[in-house]
Structures are given as structure tokens and as C-alpha cells.
Amino acid sequence: MRDHPGTSAFVLKALRLLACVPLLLLTAAEPTVVSGRARPNIVFIMADDLEAGNLHYFPNISRHIVQRGASFDRFFVTNSWCCPSRASVLRSQYVHSHGVWTNTRPEGGFERFHDLGLERSTIGTWMRDAGYRTALMGKFLNHYPGGAAPGSYVPPGWDEWHVPVRNLYDEYGYRLNANGGLTEYGWGEQDYLGDVLAEKARDFIAGSRRPFFLFLNPIAPHLPANPALRHTDAFTWARAPRPPSFNQEDVSGEPLWLRSRPPLDQRELDGVDRRHRHRLRAMLGVDDLVGAVVAALEETGKLGNTYLFFGSDNGFHQGTHRLAQGKTTPFEEAIRVPLAVRGPGVRAGTTITDLGATVDLAPTFAELGGAKVPSFAEGRSLVPLLRGERPARWRRNVLVEFARPAKRSSAAQTPVPPYQALRTERYTYVRYDTGEEQLYDLRADPYQLDNLAADADPALVARLRARLDGMRACSGESCRIADSRG
């Protein structure tokens, strides 16, 4: 048991002017003032391990965000693993720039993020310095807190902080850091973490008297994918999707790590379907959280002036490419994630086909709120796309990087060697540290069944290698040059 202790023309003009502000290091920035009362609120809800293609199962997400906003159908992560991906979201940097390579120390996890001083400049500090009231609720970074940081530690930039510090993935029996105070939660229905976060979010929205930035990080559908008690009998009929890549029949042209995997047997296939049902049930709690946030915004009269984003930190394999579960691969199932956005000026029911990446999220929030973006940021603001515009030079390349951890961990689910991958408008090109390569023409082969690397036009492969090398070498502003090269 727990211990109870609408955008005007003026604003659009202001946003266009803000796009011309030079990039500055935030450490020297004064709070930005942009017509305080008219500035929009921003809510970002980020699920954990949710692959693209499932949002139609969830009525609140579908009705309140997807149908009332725009959906990106080609949105990608910088690394298909929780901590590296979340560091990219917080900092707008590719993995080779922020240096948080894995989920665990010494090369990753919260400790590395903290020891490198990366938390001193994140989207939280940028928005707070711009005059926003900020909150982060739910999962932060893997193995938070740790090292020199005590359980009561709250990183810079956050006015409100409600983050589990123990046993978070079960969503019951956890300890919550609530603004520096530690509260124990038990196993009762009222203790379910998704519902506790919904309550905290409602209070934050109702109590905000100035524009706010709310970063909500529910745990679902991360395994073990425990649902709220009210959802335990849902989706009894469901089984995992069976695309052509499911239990891939022919892997003879693939790298050794995939060629070495036998087809999934019936016991493993039954496990895939069982996990799929668990994940859908757990996501119903996230869907209820979305409904609670929308209701709170409506009740306080703030919905019309709020941008509501819904996304995920990485995708997840469920039987595809002979992988019963897991992530970290360069395949679409692992690197492509949902992103849906509603808010002032966003046309309802639309689909955005331009490439986007998680490094683009923080610059987008910053532009919407009039915050200054530091020079180390490497992503692009999505605001023009949300307005229905397409800049003359837009992203043509997304970089995905993966390094194996020094310690054995959950990455063993997908025994992938370290790699660097380039996702373009048409191709996925992968270069492993083993010297092996993969190349897929997604126009002809959307399920990535035919590795063309050995037989493709050498000139095409050379161009993709050069584009990948340019992305791997980029830093700060130069990434927005490398990412537009064809």
C-alpha cells in the first residue's frame, strides 16, 4: 500500500520569426518571452517498446490524437534500444554524439548520461528557461538512479518529477520519486503505475497557470507487460500479425547472426501470440492515460491551445525475421515507430510521408514554445510538416547506430553485432562491424526479405556508404547538411 503524503495568426507569425533565431548554447541563454498567454502547451506521451501499426486498437489514442491530427508513417529512432534512444530524444543528438551507447554502465544507462553531464542541457532545461512549467513523469533512463545519484535525485530542468526508482516494469510494488520524496506503492488496483501517472498528469495540468511542457513516459508495453486489473481479460482473440517477414523462411542471403537462427517452433510461436496479447492489454492502460490527459485539458479549457504528441522510444519484434521478441536490429520492426500529433494548425486525419527521426522531437517542441536550441542539437523541427509545408531541403537520411554492451543483458534477445545503418526514402543499408552488409530496396521489398548487398549496382552501394559515412561523421549543425544529401 502507498503512503499518502487554438493558435492565432499572431502566434503563427511569431513561430516563423523564431525559426530565424540563431542556435545558441543554452548555458548563456536568458528566458525567452513570446507572448506568454498565447504560447501553446505541449504534451508528449512516449510508450516503451511500441512498434508502428497498432494504434487502431486503442480508442482514446485513435479518436483524440490520430483522427484529430497528423500521423507520420516513416518516423525512426536513432537506436532501437531504450536508453540510447531516450538520450537522443532528450538532447536531439545521434548516439555517436551523446555517447550513451547501451542500457547499462559503463558505456550506457543513466550513470553514463549523468557522469557526462548531459542532463544539464535537455529539452527540459530548454523549455524551463523559455518560461515553461515542466514535468517528467514515468520512466526516465535505464537504471535511474545510480552511481553518485541518490534515489531522491531530480535532474535539472523539471519543475515536477514523478519517476519510479525501483521495480518500475511490473507497474505494481514500485517506489516513486515524487519531487524528491520517496513513496512506496503496493499491489492494489489503485497502485497501478499507469493510473498513478494519469492522476499526477491531471493535477499538473489543472495546477499550471502558465504554458507547460509535460513529458509522460508510461511503461507499457515493455515486458512483462502487466495490465491494469480491469484489462486482464481483453484481447483474448488476438494473435501477432503475420506479415511476410514473420518467421522468415529463407535467410540464406542474410548476415551470419540471422542465418544462424533456426525457424521458430510451435512453442515459440505460441509465446509470440501470448506476449502480443499481454502487450495489447498493457497498452489499454496507456490508452486510459491518454483519455485522462485529454479530459483534463478539456475540463481546464486548455485543449484548444495544446499540442499533443504520441510516440515510442523504439519498436519491437514479434516473430518477424525469426525473432520471437526483442529489438536492437536494423529492421523496420525495430527502428520504425509511431508518431501522431494534434494541435493548433495541424490538419485532422492527415498522414505525413516525409522522413522524421526522434532527434527531431526536441527542436520541434522548442520551436513551438519559443525556446532556444543549443548548437549541439542535430535534429530538425517538424513544425513546417505539421503546418502542411515541406521545406526545400528536408531530411533524406536517418542514421541508426548500435553497439553491444560489455555485460550480458536483454540485448541477448537479438544477438546482433554492432552496426551502423542508413534509412533513406527508398533503401535500408546496414554495415556491421563484422564486415557484413545488408541492403534492402523498400520500394520493391517492403518486408526486407531480399538482401541485395552482394549483387547490387556497385555505384549504388558506394553512394549509400558515402551517405552513411557522412552521417556517422556529423556533429551539430553539420548533421542537417548530411541528412539531406542524396
Number of C-alpha atoms within 10 A of each C-alpha: 13 16 9 7 6 16 15 13 10 10 17 15 10 17 18 14 12 18 16 8 13 11 14 14 14 20 12 7 15 12 16 18 13 17 11 15 9 16 24 27 26 22 23 19 22 25 25 23 26 27 25 24 13 13 20 11 14 18 16 21 23 17 13 16 26 25 18 19 25 25 24 23 19 22 22 30 28 29 33 29 27 22 24 32 27 26 31 30 24 20 29 29 26 33 23 18 19 18 18 28 27 28 25 20 20 15 18 23 24 27 24 22 23 19 12 13 10 16 19 17 19 24 27 28 23 30 28 22 21 22 21 29 23 26 24 21 25 25 23 24 20 20 18 21 23 17 13 10 15 12 18 16 18 20 15 13 22 23 18 19 24 25 27 26 24 18 12 18 20 19 28 23 20 22 20 26 23 18 16 16 14 18 17 17 22 16 14 13 12 16 19 22 27 26 20 18 21 23 15 17 25 20 13 18 24 14 10 14 10 15 23 24 26 23 24 25 23 28 26 29 28 19 17 15 21 24 27 23 14 11 16 15 11 15 15 11 7 13 15 18 15 11 11 14 17 21 21 19 14 13 20 12 15 19 18 14 11 17 14 11 13 13 20 20 12 9 8 16 20 15 17 22 19 15 21 21 22 25 22 24 27 27 30 25 27 29 20 18 25 23 18 19 23 20 14 21 19 12 13 13 12 17 21 15 19 23 23 23 23 21 23 26 30 30 30 29 25 26 25 24 24 24 25 24 18 23 28 31 27 25 22 21 25 26 27 28 27 24 26 24 25 25 24 19 17 18 17 16 14 18 17 17 13 16 18 27 27 31 28 23 23 29 27 20 26 22 22 24 28 28 30 26 28 22 14 21 27 26 27 23 19 21 23 13 18 24 14 14 10 13 8 5 11 17 22 20 28 27 24 28 24 24 19 19 19 12 12 9 12 14 18 13 14 18 17 20 18 16 21 21 30 25 26 23 17 15 19 22 24 24 21 16 12 11 8 15 20 20 23 23 20 18 11 11 13 15 20 22 19 19 21 18 20 13 9 13 10 11 9 11 18 11 12 23 17 14 23 25 16 18 27 21 12 18 19 17 15 15 24 21 16 22 25 16 15 13
